[in-house]
Amino acid sequence: MPNPRYDFAGKIVLVMGLGRFGGGVDAAEFAISAGAKVIITDLATEQQLRDSINKLAKLSNIEFHLGSHNPVDFEKADIIIANPAVPGNNKFLEIARQAGRFVTSQINIFFELCPAKIIGITGANGKSTTTALTAHLLRNAIRTTQYENVWLGGNIGNQPLLTILDQINPNDLVVLELSSFQLEQLAQIQKAPEVALLTNLTPNHLDRYGTFEKYCVAKENIFRFQKPDENNPAISIFNAEDKIAAKWFEKYKNDPGRICIKFSTDDITENISDCYKLPGRANLSNLAAALAVAKYFGVDGESIKKSLTCFKALPHRLELAQEINGVRWYNDSKATTPDGAITALDAFNQPIIIIAGGYDKNLPFDEFGKKIVQKAKAAILIGQTAPKIADAIKNAILSLSGVAATELSEVDGPSILRSTTKDESTSLHSVAATQLELAGSLPDAVKLASKLAKPGDIVLLSPACASYDMFENYEQRGQQFTSLVKSLDK
């Protein structure tokens, strides 16, 4: 290996956090192929990690220590590869450092060993679609550029990084989605992608960061540690329509050796947008971001138009699950923040029944409640955050229509709330029809939505929350939703 720190032969490598999205599997396979003995430790149980464990079933020289972490493992391992979800100040990582062990991560290893130019994309919302679309545009135009191959990976899910390193050449491009957690890990080695793009910034992961400001600090690492040289300037790309991104553009635009680029939806010409099938203004912003990267690498307009006609929504991101009797059912399970769900609501002009709720990341729901009142004819709430979202909707009805003009009545018990607005002049088309339901499970929510929906309606799973209170991850939640919907059509 070119970097002696990653000479794993004969070493004990501890993978902390096997996970369910492939990162731990990738790290374990890489270490074993390099001649290491691997120990995997995870707080989750064997049953919860069954899919990931099955992927490693054929490998020898591997042990699983599941259900808890043992300090002894961290003291005896030579190298610890930590999952991005593990905070850098975790007590077990501190034990390893105090014992003189080398602590790293999947993304850090990749950045230190990857021979190709890396394009990194981060943001609160839209980063997965932007990353996939960017790779799609570059791949389809690869013959017209100086590059040989385009690789896609990172936080986008189930894409190997380390086990494909031996296939990546210096003349390739790598497009990565980077989470705030991964950017924190990269900051530990002061690494960042040569080409860095920010889609937008809104509050997320406040259960980990505590404040929006600290979350932004983690995200800014994608620009802070870019290191230009004479032959390779740092390329920093910002969303002109996002307040923080626009502020950062002004901050970095005069740095020597850095090229700063702004993008906005105004950049998209009509003949380009006509080829793009994904709904909503947010998806246009994703397109503008991907176009900024593609144009920097010399992709021409004709290639872009041809590519866009065959690009489809990613799974669980405003994905059309089924149309049944004139009702369109959308799976937007990846919307794990209120702002993500607000974006989904804004994507449609038809009457909407939204299914929302889930694990509590300590995010505010005030604006989400207002948007539900403005855009949805009904909201069906599930999970840990259901009471908080219900309160936000009730408060929004009161504030938007006026206390004197609105009566809030409990119908059929505490699970239903209807607003009966007396002020006919209100501009909020759905205030008088906002219906709130609490469901005990996703199957119950889908069943109830099917009773409420009429031809022309949209039923939208856009939870505004993570899934961990009821599901293993957002993918499992989205898969169950899609399966439930398709069963309605039988």
CORSUL-V304134 format. One record per pair of residues at least 6 apart in sequence whose ideal C-beta (glycine too) atoms are under 8 Angstrom apart, sorted by the first residue. I is the first residue (numbers start at 1). J is the second residue. D is the distance in whole Angstrom. If there is no record, write none. Layout:
BEGIN
[[I,J,D] [I,J,D]]
END
This chain:
BEGIN
[[1,7,6] [1,8,8] [1,34,7] [1,113,7] [2,113,7] [3,112,6] [3,113,6] [5,102,6] [5,104,8] [5,112,8] [6,34,7] [6,109,6] [6,112,7] [6,113,6] [7,34,8] [8,31,5] [8,34,4] [8,35,6] [8,36,4] [8,79,7] [9,34,6] [9,35,4] [9,36,7] [10,35,6] [10,36,7] [11,35,8] [11,36,5] [11,37,7] [11,78,4] [11,79,6] [12,36,7] [12,37,5] [12,38,8] [12,39,7] [12,76,6] [12,77,5] [12,78,5] [12,79,8] [13,28,8] [13,31,4] [13,36,4] [13,37,7] [13,38,5] [13,39,7] [13,77,7] [13,78,7] [13,79,5] [13,80,8] [13,81,6] [14,38,8] [14,39,5] [14,40,8] [14,41,6] [14,73,6] [14,74,7] [14,77,4] [14,79,7] [14,80,5] [14,81,7] [14,96,8] [15,24,5] [15,27,5] [15,28,5] [15,31,7] [15,38,6] [15,39,7] [15,40,5] [15,41,7] [15,81,5] [15,83,8] [16,41,6] [16,42,8] [16,69,7] [16,80,6] [16,81,7] [16,82,5] [16,83,6] [16,86,6] [16,92,7] [16,93,8] [17,23,8] [17,24,6] [17,41,8] [17,42,6] [17,82,7] [17,83,3] [17,85,6] [17,86,6] [18,24,4] [18,25,7] [18,28,8] [18,40,5] [18,42,5] [18,44,7] [18,49,5] [18,52,5] [18,53,7] [18,64,8] [18,83,8] [19,25,8] [19,42,8] [19,49,8] [19,52,7] [19,83,5] [19,85,7] [20,48,8] [20,49,7] [20,51,7] [20,52,6] [20,472,6] [20,473,6] [21,157,5] [21,158,6] [21,473,7] [22,52,7] [22,55,8] [22,157,7] [22,158,4] [22,159,7] [22,160,7] [23,83,6] [23,84,7] [23,106,5] [23,161,8] [24,40,7] [24,42,8] [24,52,6] [24,83,6] [24,106,8] [25,52,5] [25,55,5] [25,56,6] [26,106,6] [26,160,5] [26,161,6] [26,162,5] [26,163,6] [27,81,5] [27,106,5] [27,109,8] [27,162,6] [28,38,5] [28,40,6] [28,56,6] [28,59,7] [28,62,6] [29,56,7] [29,59,7] [29,160,8] [29,162,8] [29,163,5] [30,109,8] [30,162,4] [30,163,5] [30,165,8] [31,38,5] [31,79,8] [31,81,7] [32,38,6] [32,59,5] [32,60,8] [32,61,6] [32,62,6] [33,163,7] [36,61,8] [36,79,8] [37,61,5] [37,62,8] [37,63,8] [38,61,7] [38,62,5] [38,63,7] [39,62,8] [39,63,5] [39,64,8] [39,65,6] [39,73,6] [39,77,7] [40,56,8] [40,62,7] [40,63,7] [40,64,5] [40,65,7] [40,66,8] [41,65,5] [41,66,7] [41,69,5] [41,70,7] [41,73,6] [42,49,6] [42,65,8] [42,66,5] [42,67,8] [43,67,7] [43,68,7] [43,69,7] [44,66,7] [44,67,8] [45,66,6] [45,67,5] [46,53,7] [46,64,7] [46,66,5] [46,67,8] [48,472,6] [49,66,7] [53,64,7] [56,62,6] [65,73,6] [69,92,5] [71,92,7] [71,95,5] [74,80,6] [74,92,5] [74,93,7] [74,95,5] [74,96,4] [74,99,7] [74,101,7] [75,95,6] [75,96,7] [75,99,5] [75,101,8] [77,96,7] [77,101,6] [78,101,7] [78,102,7] [79,101,7] [79,102,5] [79,103,8] [79,104,7] [80,93,7] [80,96,5] [80,101,6] [80,102,7] [80,103,5] [80,104,7] [81,104,6] [81,105,6] [81,106,6] [81,109,7] [82,90,7] [82,93,6] [82,103,6] [82,104,7] [82,105,5] [82,185,7] [83,105,8] [83,106,8] [84,105,7] [84,106,8] [84,107,7] [84,155,8] [84,179,6] [84,181,4] [84,182,5] [84,184,8] [84,185,6] [85,181,6] [86,93,7] [87,208,7] [88,184,6] [88,185,7] [88,188,7] [93,103,5] [96,103,5] [97,103,6] [105,182,8] [105,185,4] [106,161,6] [106,162,6] [107,154,7] [107,161,7] [107,178,7] [107,182,5] [107,185,6] [107,186,6] [108,185,6] [108,186,6] [108,188,7] [108,189,5] [108,191,7] [109,162,6] [110,161,5] [110,162,6] [110,165,7] [111,118,7] [111,186,6] [111,189,7] [111,191,4] [112,189,7] [112,191,7] [113,162,8] [113,165,6] [114,165,7] [114,168,6] [114,174,6] [115,168,6] [115,169,7] [115,170,5] [115,172,8] [116,151,7] [116,168,5] [116,169,7] [116,170,6] [116,171,7] [116,172,4] [116,173,6] [116,174,5] [117,147,8] [117,172,8] [117,173,6] [117,174,7] [117,194,5] [117,195,7] [118,174,5] [118,176,6] [118,193,4] [118,194,6] [118,195,7] [119,134,7] [119,173,6] [119,174,7] [119,175,5] [119,176,7] [119,193,6] [119,194,7] [119,195,4] [119,196,8] [119,197,7] [119,293,6] [120,154,8] [120,176,5] [120,178,5] [120,192,7] [120,193,3] [120,195,7] [120,196,5] [120,197,7] [120,222,6] [121,127,5] [121,130,5] [121,131,5] [121,134,7] [121,175,7] [121,176,7] [121,177,6] [121,178,7] [121,196,8] [121,197,5] [121,199,7] [121,289,8] [122,177,7] [122,178,5] [122,179,7] [122,180,7] [122,183,6] [122,196,8] [122,197,7] [122,198,6] [122,199,7] [122,219,6] [122,222,5] [123,130,7] [123,197,8] [123,198,5] [123,199,3] [123,200,5] [123,201,7] [123,219,8] [123,239,8] [124,199,7] [124,200,6] [124,201,5] [124,202,4] [124,203,8] [124,204,5] [124,337,7] [124,339,6] [124,340,8] [125,199,7] [125,200,6] [125,202,7] [125,282,7] [125,335,8] [125,337,7] [125,339,6] [125,340,5] [125,343,6] [126,199,4] [126,200,7] [126,282,6] [126,283,8] [126,285,6] [126,286,5] [126,289,7] [126,343,8] [127,155,8] [127,177,5] [127,178,8] [127,199,5] [128,155,8] [128,156,5] [128,157,8] [128,177,6] [128,314,6] [128,317,6] [128,334,7] [129,278,7] [129,283,7] [129,286,5] [129,313,7] [129,314,6] [129,317,6] [130,197,7] [130,199,5] [130,286,5] [130,289,5] [130,290,6] [131,152,7] [131,154,7] [131,156,6] [131,175,6] [131,176,7] [131,177,4] [132,152,7] [132,156,7] [132,314,6] [133,286,6] [133,287,7] [133,290,4] [133,311,6] [134,175,5] [134,197,8] [134,289,8] [134,290,4] [134,293,5] [134,294,7] [135,150,5] [135,151,8] [135,152,4] [135,175,4] [136,290,8] [136,307,6] [136,311,5] [137,290,6] [137,291,8] [137,293,8] [137,294,4] [137,299,6] [137,303,8] [137,304,6] [137,307,5] [137,308,8] [138,145,8] [138,147,8] [138,150,5] [138,173,6] [138,175,7] [138,293,7] [138,294,6] [138,297,6] [138,299,7] [139,150,4] [140,303,6] [140,306,7] [140,307,4] [141,294,7] [141,297,8] [141,298,8] [141,299,4] [141,300,7] [141,303,4] [141,304,8] [141,307,7] [142,148,7] [142,149,7] [142,150,6] [144,298,7] [144,299,7] [144,300,7] [144,303,7] [145,297,6] [145,298,6] [145,299,7] [146,171,7] [147,171,6] [147,172,6] [147,173,5] [147,297,8] [148,169,6] [148,171,5] [148,172,6] [149,168,8] [149,169,7] [149,171,8] [149,172,4] [149,173,7] [150,172,7] [150,173,5] [150,174,8] [150,175,6] [151,164,7] [151,168,6] [151,172,6] [151,173,7] [151,174,5] [151,175,7] [152,159,6] [152,174,8] [152,175,5] [152,176,8] [153,159,4] [153,160,7] [153,161,5] [153,164,8] [153,174,7] [153,175,8] [153,176,6] [153,177,8] [154,161,7] [154,176,3] [154,177,4] [154,178,6] [154,179,8] [154,182,7] [155,176,8] [155,177,4] [155,178,6] [155,179,4] [155,182,6] [156,176,8] [156,177,4] [157,475,7] [168,174,7] [173,297,8] [176,193,7] [178,186,8] [178,193,7] [178,222,6] [180,204,8] [180,205,6] [180,209,8] [180,215,6] [180,218,4] [180,219,5] [181,205,8] [181,208,8] [181,218,8] [183,192,8] [183,218,6] [183,219,6] [183,221,4] [183,222,6] [184,218,5] [184,221,7] [186,192,6] [186,221,6] [186,225,7] [187,218,8] [187,221,4] [187,224,7] [187,225,6] [190,225,5] [190,227,8] [191,225,6] [192,221,7] [192,222,6] [192,223,7] [192,224,7] [192,225,4] [192,226,5] [192,227,7] [193,222,7] [193,226,7] [194,226,7] [194,232,6] [194,234,7] [194,235,7] [195,235,4] [195,237,7] [195,293,7] [195,296,7] [196,222,4] [196,223,6] [196,226,6] [196,234,7] [196,235,7] [196,236,5] [196,237,7] [197,237,4] [197,238,8] [197,289,6] [197,292,7] [197,293,6] [198,219,7] [198,222,7] [198,223,8] [198,237,7] [198,238,6] [198,239,6] [198,242,7] [198,245,5] [198,248,7] [199,239,6] [199,242,8] [199,285,7] [199,286,7] [199,289,6] [200,239,5] [200,241,8] [200,242,4] [200,245,7] [200,285,7] [201,215,8] [201,216,6] [201,219,6] [201,242,6] [201,244,4] [201,245,7] [202,337,7] [202,339,4] [203,212,5] [203,215,7] [203,337,7] [203,338,8] [203,339,7] [203,363,6] [203,364,7] [204,215,6] [204,336,8] [204,337,5] [204,339,8] [204,361,7] [204,363,7] [205,215,6] [205,361,6] [206,212,7] [206,215,7] [206,361,6] [206,362,5] [206,363,6] [207,360,7] [207,361,5] [207,362,5] [209,215,4] [209,218,7] [216,244,6] [220,248,7] [223,234,8] [223,236,5] [223,248,7] [223,252,6] [226,234,4] [226,236,7] [226,258,7] [227,234,7] [228,234,4] [228,255,8] [228,256,8] [228,257,3] [228,258,6] [229,257,7] [230,257,8] [233,257,5] [233,258,6] [233,259,5] [234,255,8] [234,257,6] [234,258,4] [234,259,7] [235,258,8] [235,259,5] [235,261,7] [235,296,6] [236,249,8] [236,252,6] [236,258,6] [236,259,7] [236,260,5] [236,261,7] [237,260,8] [237,261,5] [237,262,8] [237,263,7] [237,289,7] [237,292,5] [237,293,7] [237,296,8] [238,245,4] [238,246,7] [238,248,6] [238,249,4] [238,260,7] [238,261,7] [238,262,5] [238,263,7] [239,245,4] [239,246,7] [239,262,8] [239,263,6] [239,264,7] [239,285,7] [239,288,8] [239,289,7] [240,246,6] [240,249,7] [240,262,4] [240,263,6] [240,264,4] [241,264,5] [241,265,7] [241,285,7] [246,262,8] [249,260,6] [249,262,6] [252,258,6] [252,260,6] [253,260,4] [261,292,6] [261,296,7] [263,288,5] [263,289,6] [263,291,7] [263,292,4] [264,285,8] [264,288,6] [265,281,7] [265,284,5] [265,285,6] [265,287,8] [265,288,5] [267,288,5] [267,291,7] [267,292,8] [268,284,6] [268,287,6] [268,288,6] [268,291,7] [271,301,8] [271,305,7] [272,287,8] [272,291,7] [272,301,7] [272,304,6] [272,305,6] [272,308,7] [273,284,7] [273,287,7] [275,304,8] [275,305,5] [275,306,8] [275,308,4] [275,309,5] [276,283,7] [276,284,7] [276,287,6] [276,308,5] [276,311,8] [277,308,8] [277,309,8] [277,311,7] [277,312,8] [278,286,7] [278,287,8] [278,311,8] [278,313,6] [278,318,7] [279,318,6] [279,347,5] [279,348,7] [280,318,7] [280,343,7] [280,344,7] [280,346,6] [280,347,3] [280,348,8] [281,343,8] [281,346,6] [281,347,7] [282,343,4] [282,346,7] [282,347,7] [283,318,7] [283,347,7] [287,308,8] [291,304,7] [294,304,6] [313,319,5] [313,320,7] [314,334,8] [315,331,8] [315,475,7] [315,478,7] [316,331,6] [316,332,7] [316,333,4] [316,334,4] [316,474,6] [316,475,6] [316,478,4] [317,332,6] [317,334,5] [317,335,8] [318,330,6] [318,331,8] [318,332,5] [318,344,6] [318,347,6] [319,330,7] [319,331,5] [319,332,7] [319,478,8] [319,482,8] [320,328,6] [320,329,7] [320,330,6] [320,331,8] [321,329,5] [321,330,6] [321,331,5] [321,481,7] [321,482,4] [321,485,5] [321,486,7] [322,328,8] [322,329,5] [322,482,8] [322,485,5] [322,486,6] [322,488,8] [322,489,6] [323,329,7] [324,485,7] [324,488,6] [324,489,5] [325,455,6] [326,454,8] [326,455,3] [326,456,6] [326,457,8] [327,450,8] [327,453,4] [327,454,7] [327,455,6] [327,456,8] [327,457,5] [327,458,8] [327,459,6] [328,350,8] [328,457,8] [328,458,5] [328,459,7] [329,458,8] [329,459,5] [329,461,8] [329,485,5] [330,344,8] [330,458,6] [330,459,7] [330,460,5] [330,461,7] [330,462,8] [331,461,5] [331,478,5] [331,481,5] [331,482,5] [331,485,8] [332,340,8] [332,341,7] [332,344,5] [332,460,6] [332,461,6] [332,462,4] [332,463,8] [333,461,6] [333,463,7] [333,467,7] [333,474,5] [333,475,7] [333,477,5] [333,478,3] [333,481,6] [334,340,7] [334,474,5] [334,478,7] [335,341,5] [335,343,7] [335,344,5] [335,462,4] [335,463,6] [335,464,6] [336,358,8] [336,361,8] [336,463,7] [336,464,7] [336,465,6] [336,466,5] [336,467,7] [336,474,6] [337,361,8] [337,363,6] [337,464,6] [337,465,8] [338,363,6] [338,364,7] [338,365,6] [338,367,6] [338,368,4] [338,464,5] [339,367,8] [340,462,7] [340,464,7] [341,354,7] [341,356,6] [341,368,6] [341,371,8] [341,462,4] [341,463,7] [341,464,4] [342,367,6] [342,368,6] [342,371,5] [342,464,8] [344,460,6] [344,462,4] [345,352,6] [345,354,7] [345,371,5] [345,372,7] [345,375,4] [345,376,7] [345,460,7] [345,462,7] [346,371,7] [346,375,7] [348,375,8] [348,458,5] [348,460,7] [350,456,6] [350,457,6] [350,458,5] [351,376,8] [351,377,5] [351,430,8] [351,454,8] [351,456,7] [351,457,5] [351,458,7] [352,375,6] [352,376,4] [352,377,6] [352,457,7] [352,458,5] [352,459,8] [352,460,6] [353,376,7] [353,377,6] [353,378,5] [353,379,8] [353,380,7] [353,449,5] [353,452,6] [353,453,6] [353,457,6] [353,458,7] [353,459,5] [353,460,7] [354,372,6] [354,376,5] [354,378,7] [354,379,5] [354,380,7] [354,460,5] [354,461,8] [354,462,6] [355,379,8] [355,380,5] [355,381,8] [355,382,7] [355,439,8] [355,442,7] [355,445,5] [355,446,7] [355,449,6] [355,459,7] [355,460,7] [355,461,5] [355,462,8] [355,463,7] [355,481,8] [356,368,8] [356,372,8] [356,379,6] [356,380,8] [356,381,6] [356,382,8] [356,389,6] [356,462,6] [356,463,5] [356,464,5] [356,465,7] [357,381,4] [357,382,4] [357,383,4] [357,384,7] [357,385,5] [357,386,4] [357,389,6] [357,463,6] [357,464,7] [357,465,6] [358,382,7] [358,383,4] [358,384,7] [358,385,6] [358,463,5] [358,464,8] [358,465,3] [358,466,6] [358,467,5] [358,468,8] [358,469,6] [358,470,7] [358,471,8] [358,477,8] [359,383,7] [359,384,6] [359,385,7] [359,465,6] [359,466,4] [359,467,6] [359,468,4] [359,469,4] [359,470,8] [360,384,5] [360,385,5] [360,388,7] [360,465,7] [360,469,8] [361,465,7] [361,466,6] [363,464,8] [363,465,8] [365,385,7] [365,388,6] [365,389,5] [365,391,8] [365,392,4] [365,464,7] [366,392,6] [366,395,7] [366,396,8] [368,389,7] [368,392,6] [368,464,5] [369,389,7] [369,391,8] [369,392,3] [369,393,5] [369,394,8] [369,395,6] [369,396,4] [370,392,8] [370,396,4] [370,399,8] [370,400,6] [372,379,5] [372,389,8] [372,392,8] [372,393,5] [372,396,7] [372,434,7] [373,393,6] [373,396,4] [373,397,6] [373,400,6] [373,419,8] [373,428,7] [373,430,6] [373,431,6] [373,434,5] [374,400,8] [374,428,6] [374,429,8] [374,430,7] [375,430,7] [376,430,6] [376,434,7] [377,430,6] [377,433,5] [377,434,7] [377,435,7] [377,452,8] [377,457,7] [378,433,8] [378,434,7] [378,435,4] [378,436,7] [378,437,7] [378,449,8] [378,452,5] [379,389,7] [379,393,6] [379,434,7] [379,435,7] [379,436,5] [379,437,7] [380,437,5] [380,438,8] [380,439,5] [380,445,5] [380,448,6] [380,449,6] [380,452,8] [381,389,5] [381,390,6] [381,436,7] [381,437,7] [381,438,5] [381,439,7] [382,438,8] [382,439,5] [382,440,7] [382,441,7] [382,442,6] [382,444,8] [382,445,5] [382,463,8] [382,470,7] [383,463,8] [383,465,7] [383,469,5] [383,470,5] [384,465,8] [384,469,4] [385,464,8] [385,465,5] [386,438,6] [389,464,7] [390,417,7] [390,436,6] [390,438,7] [393,417,7] [393,434,7] [393,436,6] [394,408,7] [394,417,6] [394,436,8] [397,406,6] [397,408,7] [397,419,5] [397,431,6] [397,434,6] [398,406,6] [398,408,7] [400,426,8] [400,428,6] [400,431,6] [401,419,7] [401,421,5] [401,423,6] [401,426,6] [401,428,7] [401,431,5] [402,423,7] [405,421,6] [405,422,5] [405,423,4] [405,426,8] [406,419,6] [406,420,7] [406,421,5] [406,422,7] [406,423,8] [406,431,8] [407,419,8] [407,420,5] [407,422,8] [408,417,6] [408,418,8] [408,419,6] [409,417,8] [409,418,6] [409,420,7] [410,416,7] [410,417,7] [411,417,8] [411,418,6] [414,438,8] [415,437,6] [415,438,5] [416,435,7] [416,436,6] [416,437,6] [417,434,8] [417,435,7] [417,436,4] [418,434,7] [418,435,6] [418,436,8] [419,431,6] [419,432,6] [419,433,8] [419,434,5] [420,432,7] [421,431,5] [421,432,4] [426,432,8] [435,452,7] [437,445,8] [437,448,6] [439,445,4] [439,448,6] [441,470,7] [442,470,7] [442,477,7] [442,480,6] [442,481,6] [442,484,7] [443,480,8] [443,484,6] [446,481,7] [446,484,4] [446,485,6] [446,488,7] [449,459,5] [450,459,8] [450,488,6] [453,459,6] [459,485,8] [461,477,8] [461,478,7] [461,481,5] [463,474,8] [463,477,7] [466,474,7] [467,473,6] [467,474,5] [467,476,7] [467,477,4] [470,477,7] [471,477,4] [471,480,7]]
END
